[in-house]
């Protein structure tokens, strides 16, 4: 598809946390996708996020190692029986529509194989996803010469707010920035 054709038919995808891996996958499969916006999401993979979250421990250091092994063991069981709807973990079934499908995706890989422009917005104090995963995504896209805009919110949590800010105020501001970014092009 020529650049002119691509800009005549533009597809923009922005997604909250759980849908980010799918947005990246769609962008890698369809060259009509021109922009992808990531808001408070995982950059590396769901497995990476779960391992990083498991490694955070206020208990003894060796307990983090056991929790990490538990994450890999859990994903091994999920991937061995991905269609199980009677097995639950972390609030969802194994079924392909959640853990089994997301375990096999990586925004790093998918966006490296896309020509879409990427917008990353995340808080560096997010405790719901591994901030290092989004830093990894940015560094990999940067190294490949991809066009990326980054809004890394110092002190921002999963909703991008800093302590004491009204709920979702910063998220609202970032969505406005995301829309302006898409319209700039």
Phi, psi and omega in degrees: 000131181288162179299319179298314179297319182298321182280342174285325178244098183251134176240126180245135178234127168226145188212149171281175189325299190292340183260358185298318180298323179289323177298317178296320179297315179299317179299325180286339184261342186227109184287359173283345178286118184258334184219139175229126178250126177252122178241114177056049185232175179285136178260326186273292179188166177295322179297314178304313180301314182295322178294316180296319178295322179293331183284343178285114184220133172264000178268199180294145183306323183292338180291329176298321178299317180294321179293323177296316177299322178297321179298312180296322177296318179296314179294329175298316178294318179299313184287337176285332180223066188293344183264005181293123175256355180262000178251126183243145173207139178051038174085004181219160176281166176297333190323146184311333183288356178226263190295315184295320181285318182290335178295336184262008181243153176216115176304328178301309181295310186296315182286337174293338180255025180231152175263004181294146171284147186237136177243121179246124174231124181201154178266140181280000175247020180293127179254004180264333176226161181281111180302325179300332178293321178287323174299320177297314178303311180300314182296322179291319178292320177300314180298333180268004178075020179285152178276116184224134171249134184237133172238091179263111187272110178296122181081000183285141178267199183294333176265011177075000181282147170268158179307134177089352178278151177300145181306132174063009178297312182292323177300318179299317178297319181293320177299320175299318177295322179297314179297316178299320180299316179296318183288338178299326187282000000 
